[in-house]
Amino acid sequence: MGKRHLWELAAAALLLTAALVIAGTNGLRWSATALACVLAALAALVVYRFAREDRRALDQAAKAVQYREQLLDTFSDSVDDIFIMLRDGGRQVEYISPNIQRLMGVSAEQLRQNPRLFRRLSAEEGDTFTRKEVYALPCGGRISRERAYIRPQTGERRWYRETLYRVVVQDAERLILVLSDRTLEQHMTGSLRHALEAAKSANEAKSHFLANMSHDIRTPLNAVQGFAALLGMDAGDPDKVRDYARKITVSSRHLLGLVNDVLDMSKIESGKTSLHVAEFHLPDLLEEIRSSVLPRIHAKDQQFDIRMQGRAPENLMGDRQRICQILLNLLTNAVQYTPEGGRIVLLIQNLPRVSPHYARLRFVVQDNGIGMSQEFIEKIFEPFTRAVSSVTNTVQGAGLGLAITKNLVDLMGGVISVDSAPGRGTVFTVEMEFAAAQRARDNQFWQQHGVTRILVVDDNEDVCLEVQGMMSGTGVGVAYTTSGLTAAEWVGEAHRRGEDYHAVLLDWQMPVIDGLETARRIREQVGPELPILIQTAHDWSGMEQAGREAGVDMFLPKPFFVSVFQDALRQLWDAPAGEAGDPAPNFLEGMRFLVAEDNDLNAEILSEMLELEGAGCERAVNGLEAVRRFEASRPGDYDMILMDVQMPEMNGYEAARRIRAGDHPRARSIPIIAMTANAFAEDVRSALDAGMDAHVAKPIDLDVLRAAMEPLLDRAHNPFIGA
């Protein structure tokens, strides 16, 4: 009650007293009843005034409390901290901030009605703070813990730091629990922890790698040095010289493979790896892979087979070099970890297409080798990782091949997986998608040559069915048998009825009688006009003579492709008599090269290699001299230019640009091939962008150089082809 009201009551009392005094003085007599009424009225007035003021004070206090609660609610709703006030030692909930609904997925009302709901939300057993800790907490003190909770609607796990305070509010003790969201910090801490563990693991792996590389690099180097020394001592023995040279070649290629793996991994880790997408021919890719892996297969007396399931497009868009690298890495790995006499299969499956313009292929590399443990499989794609055992310790390698493979598959948008167990062999599976080059099939070929019936002979019925499926739609009927004896009988019967087959496709290795014997028996019943072709995944170079004697016209690689079969028949039917199957002439003989090479040793090696093939060369020691020599030459002086890239005065790229921009009659037509130790995809693209026609990586392999030159021969041999 205000002071003003107290003074009013006091004045009223004084007036009443004065009135009574005056009345008494005048001799007036007041009855006791009247006096009591007056006093009661005064008392009622006083009580009414006090009650009114108390009610007003209570209303103001309630509004103040409501304001403070709204203010606290608004504040708490804008932060990620939950506030809970407890009384009676934590048994009663007095206040819960409304943001608990947003942060934990339960309402404040639910928790008020059932405080034990906290335990159900917790991802951990028991209470955060024990009763003993709560009772021992002094006034003004606090204790903290980290705890995880599960959001009931989503199952999301979130971490909170719980801090319990003991405070005094209006002479009464309260417990205030503050839950601060620490989920982001927890994730960051976890990420940093994983990164630290990964860094430690990578450092350990690299240290282990360097220790292994010391051995793996020195082994082929020792072989190169040792056999080079033996060459000098046994120079008079041609057989030993050839054997030493072969072993030096094998060792140097292994050393080159180690260096390439290390450089590839360095490119990948720096993020500088890029793809060179262009059209490629799938049969040519598989033939390159077959030719590359067969020497390793033969060295361990292993069996190798390439199979195709489904009719995949033969012309695709992709980075041919990287796809080849992926498959060779997997096949080389299979050869290394498969014992002698083992079996390795490369299976290509044509998967259902998502779009008619794209092809999905699955490449499966399967072996029956030593296999791997599940523990090692989990880290098999990590760099510098190799399985360690009494068997694998004899295998040389940097432990980078599979890591490179995984990164390349990821770069191409594909997936790779592995299934293996000790003693059960290993299966690597790669799935990738390629744009299909739009090319119409040449079905008129079969009509033009009158081909309506062929016979396929293979002891594996799946291979026969694959050929049948791939020839569907060509108008050619495909009969098949799994027996060479049956094949010879069928061909004889068809010949006697005058219904000859128009071609016979034989497998080489079959039970009872093989492909050569089958061909011999067929030739005894029909004339030389019937084309007989043997299809095999093996190297046929050693049996070509025996094949010709048995009546075989040509050997084809597995798997079967319509275009390859078509080209083989065209070659047989269109070539002059006696030319089919003859060895290809040495196109290098008589050619003249301008070689731009600043390294004397490299220039000497290349010059000797070309001269042994009957070719001549003229050397320029840098790019500027190469440009000057070419500009001073007459058309026909040089058939081709072999250009190193890194040279003094002027590098190979600039030299190629100068030649292409010059006024020489052959400036834009003479073939230029880059020869460089820069062997990455972007280096190939840089050479092509500079105006060169092909790229060959150092050290120079004559077979690889031949393959790069062959498509350019028309331009090389015709000095009158201009721009």
C-alpha positions in Angstrom: 0.0 0.0 0.0 1.3 3.5 -0.9 2.0 6.2 1.7 -0.8 8.3 0.2 -3.4 5.8 1.2 -2.0 5.4 4.7 -2.3 9.2 5.3 -5.9 9.1 4.0 -6.9 6.4 6.6 -5.0 8.3 9.4 -6.9 11.5 8.5 -10.2 9.7 8.5 -9.5 8.3 12.0 -8.5 11.7 13.3 -11.7 13.2 11.9 -13.8 10.5 13.6 -12.0 11.0 16.8 -12.6 14.7 16.6 -16.2 14.2 15.9 -16.6 12.0 18.9 -14.9 14.5 21.1 -17.1 17.3 19.9 -20.2 15.2 20.3 -19.2 14.3 23.9 -18.6 17.9 24.6 -22.0 18.8 23.4 -23.5 16.2 25.6 -24.5 13.9 22.7 -24.8 10.3 23.6 -23.7 7.6 21.0 -24.9 4.2 21.4 -22.5 1.3 21.5 -24.1 -0.1 18.4 -23.6 3.0 16.3 -20.0 3.2 17.4 -19.4 -0.4 16.5 -20.9 0.2 13.1 -18.6 3.1 12.4 -15.6 1.2 13.5 -16.6 -1.8 11.4 -17.0 0.4 8.4 -13.6 1.9 8.9 -12.1 -1.5 9.3 -13.8 -2.7 6.1 -12.5 0.3 4.3 -9.0 -0.4 5.5 -9.2 -4.1 4.5 -10.6 -3.3 1.1 -7.8 -0.9 0.4 -5.1 -3.3 1.5 -6.7 -6.2 -0.5 -6.9 -4.0 -3.6 -3.2 -3.0 -3.3 -2.1 -6.6 -2.7 -4.0 -7.8 -5.8 -2.4 -5.1 -7.9 1.0 -6.0 -6.5 0.5 -9.7 -7.3 -0.7 -8.9 -10.8 2.4 -6.8 -11.4 4.6 -9.6 -10.0 2.9 -12.2 -12.2 3.4 -10.0 -15.2 7.0 -9.5 -14.3 7.5 -13.3 -14.0 5.7 -13.9 -17.3 7.8 -11.3 -19.0 11.0 -12.8 -17.6 9.9 -16.3 -18.8 9.0 -15.0 -22.2 12.3 -13.3 -22.4 14.2 -16.4 -21.3 12.1 -18.5 -23.8 12.9 -16.2 -26.6 16.6 -16.1 -25.7 16.8 -19.9 -25.3 15.0 -20.5 -28.6 17.7 -18.6 -30.5 20.6 -20.6 -29.2 21.4 -24.3 -29.1 21.6 -24.6 -25.3 18.8 -26.2 -23.4 18.0 -24.9 -19.9 16.3 -27.0 -17.2 15.6 -25.8 -13.6 15.1 -28.5 -10.9 14.0 -28.3 -7.3 13.8 -30.8 -4.4 17.3 -32.1 -5.2 16.4 -32.7 -8.9 13.2 -34.6 -8.3 10.9 -31.9 -9.6 11.1 -30.0 -12.9 10.4 -26.3 -12.5 11.4 -24.9 -15.9 12.4 -26.3 -19.3 13.4 -24.0 -22.2 11.1 -24.6 -25.2 13.9 -25.1 -27.7 14.2 -28.7 -26.4 11.5 -29.6 -29.0 13.7 -28.3 -31.8 17.0 -29.8 -30.5 15.9 -33.1 -29.0 12.6 -33.9 -30.7 10.5 -33.9 -27.5 8.3 -31.2 -25.9 8.9 -29.5 -22.6 5.5 -30.7 -21.5 6.4 -34.3 -22.1 9.5 -34.0 -20.0 7.6 -32.2 -17.2 5.1 -35.1 -17.1 7.8 -37.8 -17.3 11.3 -36.6 -16.3 12.6 -40.2 -16.8 12.2 -39.7 -20.5 15.7 -38.3 -20.5 17.0 -41.8 -19.8 15.1 -43.3 -22.8 16.6 -40.6 -25.1 20.1 -41.2 -23.9 22.4 -43.4 -26.1 24.2 -44.5 -23.0 23.3 -46.5 -19.9 22.8 -44.8 -16.5 22.5 -41.2 -15.4 24.9 -38.5 -16.3 25.5 -37.5 -12.7 25.3 -39.8 -9.7 23.2 -38.9 -6.6 26.5 -38.8 -4.6 27.9 -36.2 -7.1 24.7 -34.1 -6.9 24.5 -34.1 -3.1 28.3 -33.2 -2.9 27.9 -30.3 -5.3 28.4 -27.1 -3.3 26.3 -24.0 -3.8 27.8 -22.0 -6.7 29.6 -25.1 -7.9 29.2 -27.0 -11.2 30.1 -30.4 -12.8 30.1 -31.3 -16.5 29.9 -34.4 -18.7 29.7 -35.3 -22.4 26.6 -37.5 -23.4 25.0 -38.7 -26.6 21.2 -38.6 -27.2 19.1 -40.2 -29.9 16.5 -38.1 -31.6 13.4 -40.4 -31.6 11.9 -39.3 -34.9 15.0 -39.8 -37.1 17.3 -41.9 -34.9 20.0 -39.3 -35.3 22.7 -39.3 -32.7 23.7 -35.9 -31.2 26.2 -35.1 -28.6 25.6 -32.6 -25.7 27.8 -31.2 -22.9 25.8 -31.4 -19.7 26.7 -28.9 -17.0 24.9 -29.0 -13.6 24.9 -25.8 -11.4 23.7 -25.5 -7.8 22.3 -22.0 -7.2 20.2 -20.1 -4.6 17.0 -18.4 -5.9 15.0 -16.4 -3.3 16.6 -18.2 -0.4 15.8 -21.6 -1.9 18.3 -23.9 -3.6 17.8 -24.9 -7.2 19.7 -27.1 -9.7 20.1 -25.7 -13.2 21.0 -28.2 -16.0 22.4 -26.7 -19.2 22.7 -29.0 -22.3 25.0 -27.5 -24.9 25.0 -29.1 -28.4 28.5 -30.3 -29.3 27.5 -32.5 -32.3 29.5 -30.4 -34.8 32.5 -30.3 -32.6 32.2 -34.1 -32.1 32.1 -34.6 -35.9 35.0 -32.3 -36.4 37.0 -34.0 -33.7 36.2 -37.4 -35.2 37.2 -36.2 -38.7 40.5 -34.8 -37.4 41.1 -38.1 -35.5 40.4 -40.1 -38.7 42.6 -37.8 -40.7 45.4 -38.1 -38.1 45.1 -41.9 -38.2 45.0 -41.9 -42.0 48.1 -39.7 -42.1 49.9 -42.0 -39.6 48.9 -45.0 -41.6 50.0 -43.3 -44.9 53.3 -42.4 -43.4 53.8 -45.9 -42.1 52.9 -47.3 -45.5 55.2 -45.0 -47.3 58.1 -45.8 -45.0 57.4 -49.5 -45.6 57.1 -48.8 -49.3 60.5 -47.1 -49.4 62.1 -50.0 -47.6 60.6 -52.4 -50.1 61.4 -50.2 -53.1 65.1 -50.3 -52.1 64.9 -54.0 -52.7 62.5 -54.0 -55.7 64.5 -51.3 -57.6 67.9 -52.8 -56.9 66.8 -56.3 -58.1 66.2 -55.4 -61.7 69.1 -52.9 -61.7 71.4 -55.6 -60.5 70.2 -57.8 -63.3 70.7 -55.1 -65.9 74.2 -54.4 -64.7 75.1 -58.0 -64.2 74.0 -59.2 -67.6 75.5 -56.2 -69.3 78.9 -57.2 -67.8 78.3 -60.8 -68.9 77.6 -59.5 -72.5 81.1 -58.1 -72.7 82.6 -61.4 -71.4 80.5 -63.7 -73.6 80.3 -61.5 -76.8 81.5 -64.4 -78.9 78.6 -66.7 -77.9 75.5 -65.6 -79.9 73.1 -67.9 -77.8 74.3 -66.4 -74.5 74.2 -62.9 -75.9 70.6 -63.3 -77.0 69.7 -64.8 -73.6 71.4 -62.0 -71.7 69.7 -59.4 -73.9 66.3 -61.0 -73.3 66.8 -61.0 -69.5 68.1 -57.3 -69.6 64.9 -56.4 -71.5 62.7 -58.2 -69.0 64.5 -56.5 -66.0 64.4 -53.1 -67.6 60.7 -53.3 -68.3 60.0 -54.3 -64.7 62.0 -51.3 -63.5 60.2 -49.1 -65.9 56.9 -50.4 -64.6 57.9 -49.5 -61.0 58.8 -46.0 -62.1 55.6 -45.5 -64.0 53.5 -46.7 -61.0 55.2 -44.2 -58.7 54.8 -41.3 -61.2 51.1 -42.3 -61.8 50.4 -42.3 -58.1 52.1 -38.9 -57.7 49.9 -37.5 -60.5 46.8 -38.9 -58.9 47.5 -37.6 -55.4 48.2 -34.1 -56.8 44.9 -34.1 -58.6 46.5 -33.6 -62.0 45.3 -36.8 -63.6 43.0 -36.2 -66.6 41.2 -38.4 -69.2 41.7 -38.3 -72.9 38.3 -39.4 -74.3 38.2 -40.5 -77.9 36.7 -43.3 -80.0 38.3 -46.7 -79.6 37.7 -50.2 -81.0 37.0 -52.8 -78.3 38.5 -55.7 -80.2 41.7 -53.8 -80.7 41.9 -53.0 -77.0 41.4 -56.6 -76.0 44.0 -57.8 -78.5 46.5 -55.3 -77.0 45.7 -56.6 -73.5 46.1 -60.2 -74.7 49.4 -59.5 -76.4 50.7 -57.7 -73.3 49.8 -60.3 -70.7 50.6 -63.5 -72.7 54.4 -63.4 -72.1 53.8 -63.4 -68.3 51.2 -66.1 -68.7 53.6 -68.3 -70.7 56.4 -67.8 -68.2 54.3 -69.4 -65.5 52.7 -72.0 -67.7 49.2 -70.6 -66.9 46.0 -70.8 -68.8 44.4 -67.6 -70.0 41.0 -67.0 -71.6 39.1 -63.9 -72.7 35.3 -64.3 -73.0 32.4 -62.1 -74.0 28.8 -62.3 -72.7 26.3 -60.4 -74.7 26.7 -58.3 -77.8 28.5 -55.1 -76.8 29.1 -52.2 -79.2 32.5 -52.6 -80.7 33.2 -48.9 -81.0 33.1 -46.9 -77.8 34.1 -43.5 -76.5 36.6 -43.4 -73.6 40.2 -43.1 -72.5 41.6 -46.2 -74.2 45.0 -45.9 -72.5 43.6 -45.8 -69.0 41.1 -48.6 -69.6 44.0 -50.7 -70.9 46.0 -49.8 -67.8 43.1 -50.8 -65.5 42.7 -54.2 -67.0 46.4 -54.9 -67.3 46.9 -53.9 -63.6 44.3 -56.4 -62.6 45.6 -59.2 -64.9 49.2 -58.6 -63.9 48.1 -58.9 -60.3 46.3 -62.1 -61.1 49.3 -63.6 -62.8 51.6 -62.7 -59.9 49.5 -64.2 -57.2 48.4 -67.3 -59.2 50.8 -70.4 -59.0 52.3 -72.0 -62.1 49.7 -74.0 -64.0 46.8 -71.8 -62.7 43.9 -70.4 -64.7 43.0 -66.7 -65.3 39.9 -65.5 -67.1 38.9 -62.0 -68.4 35.2 -61.9 -68.8 33.4 -59.0 -70.5 29.7 -58.7 -69.8 27.3 -56.4 -71.7 24.9 -55.1 -69.0 21.4 -53.7 -69.7 21.6 -50.1 -70.9 20.0 -47.1 -69.1 20.2 -45.2 -72.4 20.5 -46.4 -76.0 23.4 -44.1 -76.5 25.5 -45.6 -73.7 26.9 -49.0 -73.1 27.5 -50.5 -69.6 30.2 -53.1 -69.5 31.4 -55.3 -66.6 35.0 -56.5 -66.7 35.6 -59.5 -64.5 39.2 -60.8 -63.8 39.1 -64.1 -62.1 41.9 -66.4 -61.0 42.4 -69.6 -58.9 45.4 -68.2 -57.1 46.3 -67.9 -53.4 43.5 -65.5 -52.5 43.4 -62.8 -49.8 42.2 -62.5 -46.3 39.2 -60.3 -45.5 41.5 -58.1 -43.3 43.7 -57.4 -46.3 40.8 -56.8 -48.7 39.6 -53.9 -46.5 42.8 -52.0 -47.3 43.7 -53.5 -50.7 43.1 -50.2 -52.6 45.3 -48.1 -50.3 48.6 -46.9 -51.7 51.8 -48.8 -51.0 49.9 -51.8 -49.7 51.0 -55.3 -50.3 50.0 -58.6 -48.7 52.9 -60.1 -46.7 53.4 -63.9 -46.5 56.0 -66.5 -47.4 54.4 -66.6 -50.9 53.9 -62.9 -51.6 57.4 -61.9 -50.4 58.8 -63.3 -53.7 56.5 -61.0 -55.7 58.1 -57.7 -56.7 56.1 -54.5 -57.0 55.5 -51.1 -55.4 52.1 -51.9 -54.0 50.6 -49.1 -56.1 48.9 -50.9 -59.0 45.5 -51.5 -57.3 45.5 -48.0 -55.7 46.1 -46.5 -59.2 43.4 -48.8 -60.6 40.8 -47.7 -58.0 41.5 -44.0 -58.6 41.2 -44.4 -62.4 38.0 -46.3 -62.1 36.6 -43.6 -59.8 37.8 -40.9 -62.3 35.8 -42.6 -65.0 32.7 -42.8 -62.9 32.9 -46.6 -62.5 32.9 -49.0 -59.5 35.4 -51.7 -58.6 35.0 -54.5 -56.1 36.9 -57.6 -55.0 35.8 -61.0 -53.7 38.5 -63.4 -52.4 39.4 -65.8 -49.7 42.7 -67.6 -48.9 43.1 -70.6 -51.1 40.0 -69.8 -53.1 41.3 -67.4 -55.7 40.3 -63.8 -56.4 37.6 -62.0 -58.5 38.0 -58.3 -59.4 34.9 -56.7 -60.9 34.9 -53.3 -62.7 31.7 -51.7 -64.1 31.9 -48.7 -66.3 29.7 -46.8 -68.7 30.8 -45.7 -72.2 29.2 -43.6 -74.9 28.6 -45.9 -77.8 30.0 -44.6 -81.2 27.1 -44.6 -83.6 28.1 -46.9 -86.5 25.9 -49.0 -88.7 26.7 -52.7 -89.0 27.8 -53.8 -92.4 25.3 -56.6 -92.9 25.5 -56.4 -96.7 29.0 -58.0 -96.5 27.4 -61.4 -95.9 25.0 -61.1 -98.8 27.6 -59.8 -101.2 29.9 -62.8 -100.4 27.0 -65.3 -100.3 27.6 -66.3 -96.7 24.5 -67.9 -95.2 25.9 -70.8 -93.1 28.9 -71.1 -90.8 30.0 -73.8 -88.3 31.4 -73.0 -84.9 33.4 -75.7 -83.0 34.3 -75.2 -79.4 34.3 -77.6 -76.4 32.8 -74.7 -74.3 29.2 -74.5 -75.3 28.9 -70.9 -73.9 31.4 -69.7 -76.5 29.3 -71.2 -79.3 26.2 -69.6 -78.0 28.0 -66.2 -77.7 29.0 -66.5 -81.4 25.4 -67.4 -82.3 24.1 -64.4 -80.4 26.5 -61.9 -81.9 25.8 -63.1 -85.4 22.0 -62.7 -85.0 20.6 -60.1 -87.3 23.3 -60.7 -90.0 21.2 -63.2 -92.0 23.9 -65.9 -91.3 22.9 -69.2 -89.7 25.3 -70.5 -87.1 25.5 -74.2 -86.4 27.7 -75.4 -83.6 29.2 -78.5 -81.9 31.5 -79.1 -79.0 33.3 -82.0 -80.7 36.0 -81.9 -83.4 35.0 -85.4 -84.5 31.4 -84.3 -85.0 32.5 -81.2 -86.8 34.5 -83.2 -89.3 31.5 -85.5 -89.9 29.1 -82.6 -90.3 31.3 -80.8 -92.8 31.7 -84.0 -94.9 28.0 -84.7 -94.9 27.1 -81.1 -95.9 29.7 -81.3 -98.7 28.3 -84.5 -100.1 24.8 -83.0 -100.1 26.1 -79.9 -101.9 25.2 -77.7 -98.9 28.7 -76.6 -97.8 29.3 -74.4 -94.9 30.7 -71.0 -96.0 33.2 -70.9 -93.1 34.4 -73.0 -90.1 35.5 -71.4 -86.9 37.5 -73.8 -84.7 38.8 -73.7 -81.1 42.4 -74.7 -80.8 42.4 -76.7 -77.5 39.7 -79.4 -77.5 39.5 -82.9 -76.0 39.9 -86.0 -78.2 41.1 -84.1 -81.2 42.3 -80.5 -81.1 41.7 -77.7 -83.7 44.6 -78.6 -85.9 43.6 -82.2 -86.2 40.0 -81.1 -86.8 41.1 -78.8 -89.6 43.3 -81.6 -91.1 40.3 -84.0 -91.2 38.0 -81.3 -92.7 40.5 -80.6 -95.5 40.6 -84.3 -96.4 36.9 -84.1 -97.2 36.6 -80.6 -98.8 38.7 -78.5 -101.1 40.8 -75.5 -100.2 38.0 -73.1 -100.9 36.3 -73.5 -97.5 37.8 -70.9 -95.0 38.9 -72.6 -91.8 39.9 -70.2 -89.0 41.1 -71.1 -85.5 40.1 -68.9 -82.6 42.2 -68.9 -79.5 43.1 -66.8 -76.5 46.7 -68.2 -76.6 49.7 -67.1 -78.5 49.6 -68.8 -81.9 53.0 -67.5 -83.2 54.6 -70.8 -82.5 52.1 -73.0 -84.3 51.3 -70.9 -87.5 53.4 -73.2 -89.6 51.7 -76.3 -88.2 48.4 -74.6 -88.8 49.1 -73.9 -92.4 50.2 -77.6 -92.9 46.9 -78.7 -91.3 44.9 -76.5 -93.6 44.2 -73.5 -91.3 43.8 -70.3 -93.2 44.0 -67.8 -90.3 44.2 -67.5 -86.6 41.9 -65.1 -84.7 42.0 -63.9 -81.1 39.2 -64.6 -78.6 36.7 -63.4 -77.8 34.6 -63.4 -81.0 33.7 -60.1 -82.6 31.7 -59.8 -85.8 33.9 -57.1 -87.3 37.1 -59.1 -86.7 35.6 -62.2 -88.3 34.4 -60.1 -91.2 37.8 -58.5 -91.7 39.5 -61.9 -91.7 37.1 -63.3 -94.3 37.5 -60.2 -96.4 41.3 -60.6 -96.2 41.1 -64.2 -97.3 38.7 -63.6 -100.2 40.1 -60.3 -101.4 43.9 -61.1 -101.1 45.7 -62.5 -104.2 46.4 -66.2 -104.0 49.3 -67.0 -101.7 49.3 -63.7 -99.9 46.9 -64.5 -97.1 48.7 -65.3 -93.9 52.1 -64.2 -95.3 54.3 -62.3 -92.8 54.0 -58.5 -93.1 56.8 -56.8 -95.0 59.3 -54.6 -93.1 57.9 -51.1 -93.9 60.8 -49.4 -92.1 63.3 -50.6 -94.7 64.3 -47.7 -97.0 62.7 -45.0 -94.9 64.5 -41.8 -93.9 63.9 -40.1 -90.5 64.7 -36.7 -89.1 65.4 -37.4 -85.4 65.4 -34.5 -82.9 67.2 -35.7 -79.8 69.5 -33.8 -77.5 70.7 -36.9 -75.5 73.7 -38.6 -77.3 73.0 -42.0 -75.8 69.3 -42.0 -76.7 70.2 -40.8 -80.2 72.7 -43.5 -80.7 70.3 -46.3 -79.5 67.5 -45.0 -81.8 69.9 -44.7 -84.8 71.2 -48.2 -84.3 67.6 -49.6 -84.0 66.5 -47.9 -87.2 69.6 -48.9 -89.2 69.1 -52.5 -88.2 65.7 -52.3 -89.8 67.2 -50.9 -93.0 66.1 -47.3 -92.3 68.3 -44.2 -92.3 68.2 -41.2 -90.0 69.6 -37.7 -89.6 69.9 -36.2 -86.2 69.2 -32.7 -84.9 70.4 -31.9 -81.4 67.6 -29.5 -80.5 64.2 -28.3 -81.7 65.6 -25.2 -83.5 68.1 -27.3 -85.5 65.3 -29.7 -86.4 63.1 -26.9 -87.8 66.1 -25.5 -89.8 67.0 -28.9 -91.3 63.4 -29.6 -92.3 62.9 -26.2 -93.9 66.1 -26.7 -95.9 65.1 -30.1 -97.1 63.5 -31.1 -100.4 60.2 -33.0 -100.5 61.1 -36.7 -100.1 64.3 -36.1 -98.1 62.5 -37.2 -94.9 59.6 -39.6 -94.6 58.9 -38.9 -91.0 60.1 -36.8 -88.0 60.8 -38.3 -84.6 60.6 -35.4 -82.1 61.9 -35.4 -78.5 60.0 -32.9 -76.3 62.4 -31.6 -73.7 65.4 -30.1 -75.6 67.5 -26.9 -75.3 67.1 -23.9 -77.5 63.6 -24.9 -78.6 61.5 -27.7 -77.1 59.6 -30.3 -79.3 56.2 -28.7 -78.9 57.4 -25.4 -80.3 59.4 -27.1 -83.0 56.4 -29.0 -84.2 54.3 -25.8 -84.2 57.0 -24.0 -86.3 57.2 -26.8 -88.8 53.4 -26.9 -89.2 53.2 -23.2 -89.7 56.1 -23.0 -92.2 56.1 -22.7 -96.0 57.6 -26.1 -96.8 55.5 -28.1 -99.2 55.2 -30.9 -96.6 54.8 -28.7 -93.6 51.3 -29.8 -92.8 51.5 -33.4 -94.1 54.8 -34.9 -92.9 54.1 -37.3 -90.0 55.6 -36.1 -86.7 55.8 -38.6 -83.7 56.6 -37.3 -80.2 59.2 -39.4 -78.3 59.3 -38.4 -74.7 59.6 -39.6 -71.1 56.5 -37.6 -70.4 54.0 -40.4 -70.7 50.8 -39.2 -69.1 47.5 -38.6 -70.9 47.9 -34.8 -70.7 51.4 -35.2 -72.3 49.9 -37.1 -75.2 47.2 -34.4 -75.6 49.9 -31.6 -75.5 51.8 -33.4 -78.3 48.7 -33.6 -80.5 47.7 -30.0 -79.8 51.2 -29.0 -81.0 50.5 -30.6 -84.4 52.2 -34.0 -83.8 50.4 -37.1 -85.1 51.3 -39.7 -82.5 53.1 -40.1 -79.1 55.6 -42.8 -78.1 56.8 -43.0 -74.5 60.5 -43.5 -73.7 62.4 -45.8 -73.4 61.6 -46.6 -77.1 60.2 -50.0 -77.8 60.6 -50.7 -81.5 57.3 -52.7 -81.7 55.4 -49.8 -80.1 57.1 -47.4 -82.5 56.1 -49.5 -85.4 52.5 -49.5 -84.2 52.5 -45.7 -84.0 54.0 -45.4 -87.5 51.9 -47.8 -89.4 48.7 -45.7 -89.7 50.9 -42.8 -91.0 52.6 -44.7 -93.8 50.5 -43.3 -96.7 51.5 -39.8 -95.8 55.1 -40.8 -95.1 55.7 -42.5 -98.4 54.0 -39.8 -100.6 56.0 -36.6 -100.6 53.4 -35.0 -102.8 50.6 -35.1 -100.2 50.1 -31.5 -99.3 47.9 -29.6 -96.9 
